[in-house]
Amino acid sequence: MTTSVIKPDRILRMHEMKLRVGMSRSWIYDRINPKSPRFDPGFPRPVRVGTSAIGWRESSVDIWIQSLKN
């Protein structure tokens, strides 16, 4: 019998997101804004964490970073 460990998906807040992608806050917001000329539909979508807070699923960010390496 094999057991698999399920790693819970962490939510990255803006500070961690900036460190993970190595870019600024405005660069990140440009990538998620459909009206921006720098909009990237492949960039991870933020999720609402509270009434006025957002974050990104760590697994989505990891997949996006991996896609850049390929």
PDB file of N, H, CA, C and O in Angstrom:
ATOM      1  N   MET A   1       0.843  -1.176   0.000  1.00  0.00           N
ATOM      2  CA  MET A   1       0.000   0.000   0.000  1.00  0.00           C
ATOM      3  C   MET A   1       0.888   1.239   0.000  1.00  0.00           C
ATOM      4  O   MET A   1       1.830   1.342   0.786  1.00  0.00           O
ATOM      5  N   THR A   2       0.579   2.168  -0.881  1.00  0.00           N
ATOM      6  H   THR A   2      -0.186   2.084  -1.519  1.00  0.00           H
ATOM      7  CA  THR A   2       1.329   3.414  -0.917  1.00  0.00           C
ATOM      8  C   THR A   2       0.451   4.541  -0.398  1.00  0.00           C
ATOM      9  O   THR A   2      -0.760   4.569  -0.617  1.00  0.00           O
ATOM     10  N   THR A   3       1.077   5.433   0.271  1.00  0.00           N
ATOM     11  H   THR A   3       2.061   5.410   0.449  1.00  0.00           H
ATOM     12  CA  THR A   3       0.346   6.603   0.753  1.00  0.00           C
ATOM     13  C   THR A   3       0.932   7.829   0.080  1.00  0.00           C
ATOM     14  O   THR A   3       2.146   7.943  -0.088  1.00  0.00           O
ATOM     15  N   SER A   4       0.077   8.721  -0.293  1.00  0.00           N
ATOM     16  H   SER A   4      -0.910   8.629  -0.156  1.00  0.00           H
ATOM     17  CA  SER A   4       0.551   9.956  -0.900  1.00  0.00           C
ATOM     18  C   SER A   4       0.287  11.103   0.055  1.00  0.00           C
ATOM     19  O   SER A   4      -0.740  11.159   0.733  1.00  0.00           O
ATOM     20  N   VAL A   5       1.221  11.993   0.086  1.00  0.00           N
ATOM     21  H   VAL A   5       2.055  11.948  -0.464  1.00  0.00           H
ATOM     22  CA  VAL A   5       1.089  13.158   0.951  1.00  0.00           C
ATOM     23  C   VAL A   5       0.549  14.296   0.096  1.00  0.00           C
ATOM     24  O   VAL A   5       1.138  14.651  -0.925  1.00  0.00           O
ATOM     25  N   ILE A   6      -0.549  14.853   0.510  1.00  0.00           N
ATOM     26  H   ILE A   6      -1.028  14.565   1.339  1.00  0.00           H
ATOM     27  CA  ILE A   6      -1.145  15.969  -0.210  1.00  0.00           C
ATOM     28  C   ILE A   6      -0.677  17.258   0.448  1.00  0.00           C
ATOM     29  O   ILE A   6      -0.961  17.525   1.616  1.00  0.00           O
ATOM     30  N   LYS A   7       0.040  18.038  -0.327  1.00  0.00           N
ATOM     31  H   LYS A   7       0.271  17.820  -1.275  1.00  0.00           H
ATOM     32  CA  LYS A   7       0.552  19.306   0.173  1.00  0.00           C
ATOM     33  C   LYS A   7      -0.531  20.372  -0.005  1.00  0.00           C
ATOM     34  O   LYS A   7      -1.002  20.594  -1.121  1.00  0.00           O
ATOM     35  N   PRO A   8      -0.927  21.026   1.077  1.00  0.00           N
ATOM     36  CA  PRO A   8      -1.939  22.065   0.928  1.00  0.00           C
ATOM     37  C   PRO A   8      -1.405  23.220   0.077  1.00  0.00           C
ATOM     38  O   PRO A   8      -0.224  23.559   0.143  1.00  0.00           O
ATOM     39  N   ASP A   9      -2.276  23.805  -0.706  1.00  0.00           N
ATOM     40  H   ASP A   9      -3.236  23.530  -0.759  1.00  0.00           H
ATOM     41  CA  ASP A   9      -1.885  24.903  -1.578  1.00  0.00           C
ATOM     42  C   ASP A   9      -1.828  26.197  -0.777  1.00  0.00           C
ATOM     43  O   ASP A   9      -2.847  26.682  -0.285  1.00  0.00           O
ATOM     44  N   ARG A  10      -0.638  26.743  -0.651  1.00  0.00           N
ATOM     45  H   ARG A  10       0.190  26.349  -1.050  1.00  0.00           H
ATOM     46  CA  ARG A  10      -0.463  28.001   0.079  1.00  0.00           C
ATOM     47  C   ARG A  10      -0.944  29.173  -0.765  1.00  0.00           C
ATOM     48  O   ARG A  10      -0.967  29.097  -1.994  1.00  0.00           O
ATOM     49  N   ILE A  11      -1.319  30.229  -0.113  1.00  0.00           N
ATOM     50  H   ILE A  11      -1.301  30.291   0.884  1.00  0.00           H
ATOM     51  CA  ILE A  11      -1.673  31.475  -0.784  1.00  0.00           C
ATOM     52  C   ILE A  11      -0.505  32.440  -0.597  1.00  0.00           C
ATOM     53  O   ILE A  11      -0.098  32.739   0.525  1.00  0.00           O
ATOM     54  N   LEU A  12       0.019  32.917  -1.717  1.00  0.00           N
ATOM     55  H   LEU A  12      -0.313  32.674  -2.629  1.00  0.00           H
ATOM     56  CA  LEU A  12       1.119  33.873  -1.679  1.00  0.00           C
ATOM     57  C   LEU A  12       0.539  35.277  -1.718  1.00  0.00           C
ATOM     58  O   LEU A  12      -0.239  35.611  -2.611  1.00  0.00           O
ATOM     59  N   ARG A  13       0.914  36.083  -0.761  1.00  0.00           N
ATOM     60  H   ARG A  13       1.546  35.811  -0.035  1.00  0.00           H
ATOM     61  CA  ARG A  13       0.507  37.484  -0.768  1.00  0.00           C
ATOM     62  C   ARG A  13       1.492  38.270  -1.629  1.00  0.00           C
ATOM     63  O   ARG A  13       2.482  37.709  -2.100  1.00  0.00           O
ATOM     64  N   MET A  14       1.237  39.539  -1.835  1.00  0.00           N
ATOM     65  H   MET A  14       0.433  39.994  -1.453  1.00  0.00           H
ATOM     66  CA  MET A  14       2.019  40.346  -2.770  1.00  0.00           C
ATOM     67  C   MET A  14       3.514  40.325  -2.460  1.00  0.00           C
ATOM     68  O   MET A  14       4.325  40.204  -3.377  1.00  0.00           O
ATOM     69  N   HIS A  15       3.889  40.439  -1.207  1.00  0.00           N
ATOM     70  H   HIS A  15       3.230  40.538  -0.462  1.00  0.00           H
ATOM     71  CA  HIS A  15       5.314  40.458  -0.864  1.00  0.00           C
ATOM     72  C   HIS A  15       6.010  39.178  -1.330  1.00  0.00           C
ATOM     73  O   HIS A  15       7.078  39.228  -1.940  1.00  0.00           O
ATOM     74  N   GLU A  16       5.393  38.030  -1.036  1.00  0.00           N
ATOM     75  H   GLU A  16       4.526  37.989  -0.540  1.00  0.00           H
ATOM     76  CA  GLU A  16       5.977  36.758  -1.467  1.00  0.00           C
ATOM     77  C   GLU A  16       5.938  36.617  -2.987  1.00  0.00           C
ATOM     78  O   GLU A  16       6.860  36.067  -3.590  1.00  0.00           O
ATOM     79  N   MET A  17       4.881  37.110  -3.590  1.00  0.00           N
ATOM     80  H   MET A  17       4.133  37.557  -3.100  1.00  0.00           H
ATOM     81  CA  MET A  17       4.746  37.037  -5.041  1.00  0.00           C
ATOM     82  C   MET A  17       5.859  37.826  -5.723  1.00  0.00           C
ATOM     83  O   MET A  17       6.443  37.356  -6.700  1.00  0.00           O
ATOM     84  N   LYS A  18       6.157  39.020  -5.217  1.00  0.00           N
ATOM     85  H   LYS A  18       5.683  39.402  -4.423  1.00  0.00           H
ATOM     86  CA  LYS A  18       7.240  39.826  -5.788  1.00  0.00           C
ATOM     87  C   LYS A  18       8.566  39.091  -5.679  1.00  0.00           C
ATOM     88  O   LYS A  18       9.359  39.101  -6.621  1.00  0.00           O
ATOM     89  N   LEU A  19       8.813  38.458  -4.551  1.00  0.00           N
ATOM     90  H   LEU A  19       8.169  38.450  -3.786  1.00  0.00           H
ATOM     91  CA  LEU A  19      10.050  37.709  -4.379  1.00  0.00           C
ATOM     92  C   LEU A  19      10.104  36.499  -5.303  1.00  0.00           C
ATOM     93  O   LEU A  19      11.155  36.188  -5.863  1.00  0.00           O
ATOM     94  N   ARG A  20       8.977  35.820  -5.463  1.00  0.00           N
ATOM     95  H   ARG A  20       8.123  36.072  -5.008  1.00  0.00           H
ATOM     96  CA  ARG A  20       8.928  34.601  -6.269  1.00  0.00           C
ATOM     97  C   ARG A  20       9.170  34.883  -7.751  1.00  0.00           C
ATOM     98  O   ARG A  20       9.914  34.157  -8.410  1.00  0.00           O
ATOM     99  N   VAL A  21       8.535  35.949  -8.281  1.00  0.00           N
ATOM    100  H   VAL A  21       7.931  36.539  -7.746  1.00  0.00           H
ATOM    101  CA  VAL A  21       8.677  36.238  -9.709  1.00  0.00           C
ATOM    102  C   VAL A  21       9.811  37.220  -9.982  1.00  0.00           C
ATOM    103  O   VAL A  21      10.222  37.388 -11.130  1.00  0.00           O
ATOM    104  N   GLY A  22      10.311  37.857  -8.954  1.00  0.00           N
ATOM    105  H   GLY A  22       9.977  37.721  -8.022  1.00  0.00           H
ATOM    106  CA  GLY A  22      11.438  38.773  -9.119  1.00  0.00           C
ATOM    107  C   GLY A  22      11.072  40.069  -9.824  1.00  0.00           C
ATOM    108  O   GLY A  22      11.912  40.684 -10.482  1.00  0.00           O
ATOM    109  N   MET A  23       9.822  40.482  -9.688  1.00  0.00           N
ATOM    110  H   MET A  23       9.140  39.983  -9.154  1.00  0.00           H
ATOM    111  CA  MET A  23       9.357  41.702 -10.346  1.00  0.00           C
ATOM    112  C   MET A  23       8.613  42.579  -9.351  1.00  0.00           C
ATOM    113  O   MET A  23       8.318  42.167  -8.229  1.00  0.00           O
ATOM    114  N   SER A  24       8.318  43.798  -9.788  1.00  0.00           N
ATOM    115  H   SER A  24       8.557  44.133 -10.700  1.00  0.00           H
ATOM    116  CA  SER A  24       7.668  44.766  -8.900  1.00  0.00           C
ATOM    117  C   SER A  24       6.161  44.561  -8.830  1.00  0.00           C
ATOM    118  O   SER A  24       5.575  43.807  -9.607  1.00  0.00           O
ATOM    119  N   ARG A  25       5.566  45.247  -7.890  1.00  0.00           N
ATOM    120  H   ARG A  25       6.042  45.860  -7.260  1.00  0.00           H
ATOM    121  CA  ARG A  25       4.116  45.210  -7.698  1.00  0.00           C
ATOM    122  C   ARG A  25       3.394  45.694  -8.966  1.00  0.00           C
ATOM    123  O   ARG A  25       2.429  45.071  -9.409  1.00  0.00           O
ATOM    124  N   SER A  26       3.867  46.804  -9.542  1.00  0.00           N
ATOM    125  H   SER A  26       4.651  47.309  -9.182  1.00  0.00           H
ATOM    126  CA  SER A  26       3.213  47.342 -10.737  1.00  0.00           C
ATOM    127  C   SER A  26       3.355  46.386 -11.920  1.00  0.00           C
ATOM    128  O   SER A  26       2.436  46.280 -12.732  1.00  0.00           O
ATOM    129  N   TRP A  27       4.491  45.687 -12.033  1.00  0.00           N
ATOM    130  H   TRP A  27       5.237  45.773 -11.373  1.00  0.00           H
ATOM    131  CA  TRP A  27       4.687  44.700 -13.099  1.00  0.00           C
ATOM    132  C   TRP A  27       3.647  43.584 -12.961  1.00  0.00           C
ATOM    133  O   TRP A  27       3.052  43.152 -13.948  1.00  0.00           O
ATOM    134  N   ILE A  28       3.441  43.133 -11.742  1.00  0.00           N
ATOM    135  H   ILE A  28       3.924  43.484 -10.940  1.00  0.00           H
ATOM    136  CA  ILE A  28       2.469  42.059 -11.490  1.00  0.00           C
ATOM    137  C   ILE A  28       1.056  42.531 -11.832  1.00  0.00           C
ATOM    138  O   ILE A  28       0.306  41.814 -12.494  1.00  0.00           O
ATOM    139  N   TYR A  29       0.691  43.734 -11.384  1.00  0.00           N
ATOM    140  H   TYR A  29       1.300  44.317 -10.846  1.00  0.00           H
ATOM    141  CA  TYR A  29      -0.649  44.244 -11.678  1.00  0.00           C
ATOM    142  C   TYR A  29      -0.849  44.460 -13.176  1.00  0.00           C
ATOM    143  O   TYR A  29      -1.956  44.266 -13.677  1.00  0.00           O
ATOM    144  N   ASP A  30       0.190  44.854 -13.895  1.00  0.00           N
ATOM    145  H   ASP A  30       1.090  45.011 -13.487  1.00  0.00           H
ATOM    146  CA  ASP A  30       0.083  44.979 -15.354  1.00  0.00           C
ATOM    147  C   ASP A  30      -0.245  43.633 -15.999  1.00  0.00           C
ATOM    148  O   ASP A  30      -1.003  43.580 -16.968  1.00  0.00           O
ATOM    149  N   ARG A  31       0.309  42.568 -15.480  1.00  0.00           N
ATOM    150  H   ARG A  31       0.924  42.611 -14.693  1.00  0.00           H
ATOM    151  CA  ARG A  31       0.088  41.239 -16.068  1.00  0.00           C
ATOM    152  C   ARG A  31      -1.329  40.717 -15.830  1.00  0.00           C
ATOM    153  O   ARG A  31      -1.818  39.890 -16.600  1.00  0.00           O
ATOM    154  N   ILE A  32      -1.995  41.191 -14.773  1.00  0.00           N
ATOM    155  H   ILE A  32      -1.598  41.862 -14.147  1.00  0.00           H
ATOM    156  CA  ILE A  32      -3.345  40.682 -14.476  1.00  0.00           C
ATOM    157  C   ILE A  32      -4.453  41.635 -14.916  1.00  0.00           C
ATOM    158  O   ILE A  32      -5.634  41.312 -14.783  1.00  0.00           O
ATOM    159  N   ASN A  33      -4.088  42.801 -15.437  1.00  0.00           N
ATOM    160  H   ASN A  33      -3.129  43.064 -15.545  1.00  0.00           H
ATOM    161  CA  ASN A  33      -5.078  43.792 -15.869  1.00  0.00           C
ATOM    162  C   ASN A  33      -5.368  43.618 -17.363  1.00  0.00           C
ATOM    163  O   ASN A  33      -4.502  43.900 -18.191  1.00  0.00           O
ATOM    164  N   PRO A  34      -6.573  43.157 -17.718  1.00  0.00           N
ATOM    165  CA  PRO A  34      -6.892  42.945 -19.140  1.00  0.00           C
ATOM    166  C   PRO A  34      -6.830  44.206 -19.996  1.00  0.00           C
ATOM    167  O   PRO A  34      -6.704  44.111 -21.217  1.00  0.00           O
ATOM    168  N   LYS A  35      -6.917  45.382 -19.380  1.00  0.00           N
ATOM    169  H   LYS A  35      -7.020  45.459 -18.388  1.00  0.00           H
ATOM    170  CA  LYS A  35      -6.853  46.637 -20.138  1.00  0.00           C
ATOM    171  C   LYS A  35      -5.416  47.102 -20.368  1.00  0.00           C
ATOM    172  O   LYS A  35      -5.189  48.042 -21.130  1.00  0.00           O
ATOM    173  N   SER A  36      -4.461  46.467 -19.732  1.00  0.00           N
ATOM    174  H   SER A  36      -4.646  45.704 -19.113  1.00  0.00           H
ATOM    175  CA  SER A  36      -3.062  46.842 -19.874  1.00  0.00           C
ATOM    176  C   SER A  36      -2.480  46.260 -21.164  1.00  0.00           C
ATOM    177  O   SER A  36      -2.805  45.131 -21.533  1.00  0.00           O
ATOM    178  N   PRO A  37      -1.630  47.012 -21.846  1.00  0.00           N
ATOM    179  CA  PRO A  37      -0.976  46.444 -23.033  1.00  0.00           C
ATOM    180  C   PRO A  37      -0.002  45.316 -22.666  1.00  0.00           C
ATOM    181  O   PRO A  37       0.419  44.551 -23.534  1.00  0.00           O
ATOM    182  N   ARG A  38       0.348  45.218 -21.398  1.00  0.00           N
ATOM    183  H   ARG A  38       0.006  45.840 -20.694  1.00  0.00           H
ATOM    184  CA  ARG A  38       1.252  44.162 -20.932  1.00  0.00           C
ATOM    185  C   ARG A  38       0.513  42.991 -20.282  1.00  0.00           C
ATOM    186  O   ARG A  38       1.129  42.143 -19.635  1.00  0.00           O
ATOM    187  N   PHE A  39      -0.804  42.950 -20.457  1.00  0.00           N
ATOM    188  H   PHE A  39      -1.304  43.639 -20.983  1.00  0.00           H
ATOM    189  CA  PHE A  39      -1.621  41.858 -19.923  1.00  0.00           C
ATOM    190  C   PHE A  39      -1.096  40.513 -20.420  1.00  0.00           C
ATOM    191  O   PHE A  39      -0.781  40.354 -21.599  1.00  0.00           O
ATOM    192  N   ASP A  40      -1.008  39.558 -19.514  1.00  0.00           N
ATOM    193  H   ASP A  40      -1.265  39.687 -18.556  1.00  0.00           H
ATOM    194  CA  ASP A  40      -0.550  38.201 -19.861  1.00  0.00           C
ATOM    195  C   ASP A  40      -1.633  37.214 -19.434  1.00  0.00           C
ATOM    196  O   ASP A  40      -1.786  36.943 -18.243  1.00  0.00           O
ATOM    197  N   PRO A  41      -2.392  36.670 -20.399  1.00  0.00           N
ATOM    198  CA  PRO A  41      -3.467  35.740 -20.032  1.00  0.00           C
ATOM    199  C   PRO A  41      -2.952  34.460 -19.381  1.00  0.00           C
ATOM    200  O   PRO A  41      -3.721  33.753 -18.728  1.00  0.00           O
ATOM    201  N   GLY A  42      -1.672  34.151 -19.545  1.00  0.00           N
ATOM    202  H   GLY A  42      -1.047  34.725 -20.075  1.00  0.00           H
ATOM    203  CA  GLY A  42      -1.101  32.960 -18.929  1.00  0.00           C
ATOM    204  C   GLY A  42      -0.610  33.178 -17.508  1.00  0.00           C
ATOM    205  O   GLY A  42      -0.269  32.223 -16.811  1.00  0.00           O
ATOM    206  N   PHE A  43      -0.573  34.439 -17.076  1.00  0.00           N
ATOM    207  H   PHE A  43      -0.850  35.215 -17.642  1.00  0.00           H
ATOM    208  CA  PHE A  43      -0.106  34.752 -15.728  1.00  0.00           C
ATOM    209  C   PHE A  43      -1.138  34.269 -14.719  1.00  0.00           C
ATOM    210  O   PHE A  43      -2.338  34.378 -14.974  1.00  0.00           O
ATOM    211  N   PRO A  44      -0.700  33.735 -13.577  1.00  0.00           N
ATOM    212  CA  PRO A  44      -1.656  33.219 -12.578  1.00  0.00           C
ATOM    213  C   PRO A  44      -2.670  34.272 -12.143  1.00  0.00           C
ATOM    214  O   PRO A  44      -2.324  35.429 -11.903  1.00  0.00           O
ATOM    215  N   ARG A  45      -3.902  33.855 -12.049  1.00  0.00           N
ATOM    216  H   ARG A  45      -4.183  32.915 -12.244  1.00  0.00           H
ATOM    217  CA  ARG A  45      -4.976  34.740 -11.613  1.00  0.00           C
ATOM    218  C   ARG A  45      -4.963  34.846 -10.095  1.00  0.00           C
ATOM    219  O   ARG A  45      -4.760  33.846  -9.406  1.00  0.00           O
ATOM    220  N   PRO A  46      -5.174  36.032  -9.573  1.00  0.00           N
ATOM    221  CA  PRO A  46      -5.253  36.167  -8.117  1.00  0.00           C
ATOM    222  C   PRO A  46      -6.577  35.624  -7.592  1.00  0.00           C
ATOM    223  O   PRO A  46      -7.567  35.541  -8.319  1.00  0.00           O
ATOM    224  N   VAL A  47      -6.570  35.261  -6.325  1.00  0.00           N
ATOM    225  H   VAL A  47      -5.766  35.329  -5.735  1.00  0.00           H
ATOM    226  CA  VAL A  47      -7.794  34.822  -5.653  1.00  0.00           C
ATOM    227  C   VAL A  47      -8.072  35.786  -4.502  1.00  0.00           C
ATOM    228  O   VAL A  47      -7.148  36.313  -3.883  1.00  0.00           O
ATOM    229  N   ARG A  48      -9.324  36.002  -4.231  1.00  0.00           N
ATOM    230  H   ARG A  48     -10.074  35.574  -4.735  1.00  0.00           H
ATOM    231  CA  ARG A  48      -9.702  36.899  -3.138  1.00  0.00           C
ATOM    232  C   ARG A  48      -9.493  36.177  -1.813  1.00  0.00           C
ATOM    233  O   ARG A  48      -9.957  35.053  -1.621  1.00  0.00           O
ATOM    234  N   VAL A  49      -8.786  36.843  -0.904  1.00  0.00           N
ATOM    235  H   VAL A  49      -8.409  37.756  -1.061  1.00  0.00           H
ATOM    236  CA  VAL A  49      -8.479  36.264   0.401  1.00  0.00           C
ATOM    237  C   VAL A  49      -9.392  36.847   1.476  1.00  0.00           C
ATOM    238  O   VAL A  49      -9.662  36.200   2.488  1.00  0.00           O
ATOM    239  N   GLY A  50      -9.847  38.026   1.260  1.00  0.00           N
ATOM    240  H   GLY A  50      -9.628  38.551   0.438  1.00  0.00           H
ATOM    241  CA  GLY A  50     -10.755  38.700   2.191  1.00  0.00           C
ATOM    242  C   GLY A  50     -11.536  39.743   1.420  1.00  0.00           C
ATOM    243  O   GLY A  50     -11.613  39.687   0.193  1.00  0.00           O
ATOM    244  N   THR A  51     -12.106  40.681   2.125  1.00  0.00           N
ATOM    245  H   THR A  51     -12.044  40.726   3.122  1.00  0.00           H
ATOM    246  CA  THR A  51     -12.901  41.696   1.439  1.00  0.00           C
ATOM    247  C   THR A  51     -12.041  42.646   0.610  1.00  0.00           C
ATOM    248  O   THR A  51     -12.500  43.182  -0.399  1.00  0.00           O
ATOM    249  N   SER A  52     -10.801  42.854   1.033  1.00  0.00           N
ATOM    250  H   SER A  52     -10.429  42.419   1.853  1.00  0.00           H
ATOM    251  CA  SER A  52      -9.950  43.783   0.283  1.00  0.00           C
ATOM    252  C   SER A  52      -8.540  43.230   0.059  1.00  0.00           C
ATOM    253  O   SER A  52      -7.603  43.996  -0.170  1.00  0.00           O
ATOM    254  N   ALA A  53      -8.391  41.928   0.121  1.00  0.00           N
ATOM    255  H   ALA A  53      -9.152  41.307   0.307  1.00  0.00           H
ATOM    256  CA  ALA A  53      -7.067  41.334  -0.045  1.00  0.00           C
ATOM    257  C   ALA A  53      -7.096  40.256  -1.127  1.00  0.00           C
ATOM    258  O   ALA A  53      -8.088  39.548  -1.303  1.00  0.00           O
ATOM    259  N   ILE A  54      -5.980  40.156  -1.841  1.00  0.00           N
ATOM    260  H   ILE A  54      -5.175  40.731  -1.698  1.00  0.00           H
ATOM    261  CA  ILE A  54      -5.845  39.097  -2.837  1.00  0.00           C
ATOM    262  C   ILE A  54      -4.545  38.351  -2.602  1.00  0.00           C
ATOM    263  O   ILE A  54      -3.653  38.826  -1.900  1.00  0.00           O
ATOM    264  N   GLY A  55      -4.457  37.189  -3.196  1.00  0.00           N
ATOM    265  H   GLY A  55      -5.182  36.803  -3.767  1.00  0.00           H
ATOM    266  CA  GLY A  55      -3.251  36.383  -3.132  1.00  0.00           C
ATOM    267  C   GLY A  55      -3.230  35.471  -4.347  1.00  0.00           C
ATOM    268  O   GLY A  55      -4.163  35.475  -5.151  1.00  0.00           O
ATOM    269  N   TRP A  56      -2.181  34.699  -4.477  1.00  0.00           N
ATOM    270  H   TRP A  56      -1.424  34.696  -3.824  1.00  0.00           H
ATOM    271  CA  TRP A  56      -2.035  33.774  -5.596  1.00  0.00           C
ATOM    272  C   TRP A  56      -1.792  32.379  -5.062  1.00  0.00           C
ATOM    273  O   TRP A  56      -1.065  32.200  -4.085  1.00  0.00           O
ATOM    274  N   ARG A  57      -2.397  31.390  -5.699  1.00  0.00           N
ATOM    275  H   ARG A  57      -2.987  31.536  -6.493  1.00  0.00           H
ATOM    276  CA  ARG A  57      -2.154  29.999  -5.318  1.00  0.00           C
ATOM    277  C   ARG A  57      -0.717  29.646  -5.685  1.00  0.00           C
ATOM    278  O   ARG A  57      -0.282  29.854  -6.818  1.00  0.00           O
ATOM    279  N   GLU A  58       0.005  29.115  -4.719  1.00  0.00           N
ATOM    280  H   GLU A  58      -0.348  28.947  -3.798  1.00  0.00           H
ATOM    281  CA  GLU A  58       1.402  28.774  -4.936  1.00  0.00           C
ATOM    282  C   GLU A  58       1.563  27.792  -6.088  1.00  0.00           C
ATOM    283  O   GLU A  58       2.507  27.909  -6.870  1.00  0.00           O
ATOM    284  N   SER A  59       0.665  26.834  -6.205  1.00  0.00           N
ATOM    285  H   SER A  59      -0.102  26.738  -5.570  1.00  0.00           H
ATOM    286  CA  SER A  59       0.776  25.841  -7.279  1.00  0.00           C
ATOM    287  C   SER A  59       0.637  26.498  -8.649  1.00  0.00           C
ATOM    288  O   SER A  59       1.339  26.113  -9.583  1.00  0.00           O
ATOM    289  N   SER A  60      -0.247  27.476  -8.789  1.00  0.00           N
ATOM    290  H   SER A  60      -0.818  27.789  -8.030  1.00  0.00           H
ATOM    291  CA  SER A  60      -0.415  28.180 -10.067  1.00  0.00           C
ATOM    292  C   SER A  60       0.842  28.972 -10.426  1.00  0.00           C
ATOM    293  O   SER A  60       1.261  29.003 -11.583  1.00  0.00           O
ATOM    294  N   VAL A  61       1.428  29.603  -9.427  1.00  0.00           N
ATOM    295  H   VAL A  61       1.087  29.577  -8.487  1.00  0.00           H
ATOM    296  CA  VAL A  61       2.646  30.380  -9.652  1.00  0.00           C
ATOM    297  C   VAL A  61       3.787  29.445 -10.054  1.00  0.00           C
ATOM    298  O   VAL A  61       4.544  29.751 -10.975  1.00  0.00           O
ATOM    299  N   ASP A  62       3.912  28.314  -9.372  1.00  0.00           N
ATOM    300  H   ASP A  62       3.297  28.065  -8.624  1.00  0.00           H
ATOM    301  CA  ASP A  62       4.966  27.344  -9.704  1.00  0.00           C
ATOM    302  C   ASP A  62       4.813  26.820 -11.127  1.00  0.00           C
ATOM    303  O   ASP A  62       5.805  26.670 -11.840  1.00  0.00           O
ATOM    304  N   ILE A  63       3.578  26.539 -11.547  1.00  0.00           N
ATOM    305  H   ILE A  63       2.772  26.661 -10.968  1.00  0.00           H
ATOM    306  CA  ILE A  63       3.324  26.057 -12.911  1.00  0.00           C
ATOM    307  C   ILE A  63       3.700  27.132 -13.926  1.00  0.00           C
ATOM    308  O   ILE A  63       4.300  26.827 -14.956  1.00  0.00           O
ATOM    309  N   TRP A  64       3.354  28.382 -13.644  1.00  0.00           N
ATOM    310  H   TRP A  64       2.866  28.630 -12.807  1.00  0.00           H
ATOM    311  CA  TRP A  64       3.674  29.479 -14.549  1.00  0.00           C
ATOM    312  C   TRP A  64       5.190  29.648 -14.676  1.00  0.00           C
ATOM    313  O   TRP A  64       5.705  29.819 -15.781  1.00  0.00           O
ATOM    314  N   ILE A  65       5.898  29.600 -13.557  1.00  0.00           N
ATOM    315  H   ILE A  65       5.479  29.461 -12.660  1.00  0.00           H
ATOM    316  CA  ILE A  65       7.352  29.726 -13.584  1.00  0.00           C
ATOM    317  C   ILE A  65       7.965  28.576 -14.374  1.00  0.00           C
ATOM    318  O   ILE A  65       8.885  28.788 -15.164  1.00  0.00           O
ATOM    319  N   GLN A  66       7.466  27.363 -14.167  1.00  0.00           N
ATOM    320  H   GLN A  66       6.719  27.191 -13.524  1.00  0.00           H
ATOM    321  CA  GLN A  66       7.974  26.201 -14.896  1.00  0.00           C
ATOM    322  C   GLN A  66       7.734  26.346 -16.397  1.00  0.00           C
ATOM    323  O   GLN A  66       8.575  25.942 -17.200  1.00  0.00           O
ATOM    324  N   SER A  67       6.592  26.922 -16.781  1.00  0.00           N
ATOM    325  H   SER A  67       5.909  27.250 -16.128  1.00  0.00           H
ATOM    326  CA  SER A  67       6.301  27.102 -18.207  1.00  0.00           C
ATOM    327  C   SER A  67       7.268  28.078 -18.861  1.00  0.00           C
ATOM    328  O   SER A  67       7.536  27.971 -20.057  1.00  0.00           O
ATOM    329  N   LEU A  68       7.793  29.023 -18.098  1.00  0.00           N
ATOM    330  H   LEU A  68       7.575  29.110 -17.126  1.00  0.00           H
ATOM    331  CA  LEU A  68       8.773  29.966 -18.643  1.00  0.00           C
ATOM    332  C   LEU A  68      10.110  29.295 -18.906  1.00  0.00           C
ATOM    333  O   LEU A  68      10.849  29.697 -19.805  1.00  0.00           O
ATOM    334  N   LYS A  69      10.417  28.272 -18.120  1.00  0.00           N
ATOM    335  H   LYS A  69       9.816  27.945 -17.390  1.00  0.00           H
ATOM    336  CA  LYS A  69      11.691  27.566 -18.271  1.00  0.00           C
ATOM    337  C   LYS A  69      11.695  26.651 -19.489  1.00  0.00           C
ATOM    338  O   LYS A  69      12.755  26.319 -20.018  1.00  0.00           O
ATOM    339  N   ASN A  70      10.504  26.243 -19.933  1.00  0.00           N
ATOM    340  H   ASN A  70       9.642  26.513 -19.503  1.00  0.00           H
ATOM    341  CA  ASN A  70      10.413  25.321 -21.075  1.00  0.00           C
ATOM    342  C   ASN A  70      10.448  26.032 -22.395  1.00  0.00           C
ATOM    343  O   ASN A  70      10.380  25.391 -23.444  1.00  0.00           O
TER     344      ASN A  70
END
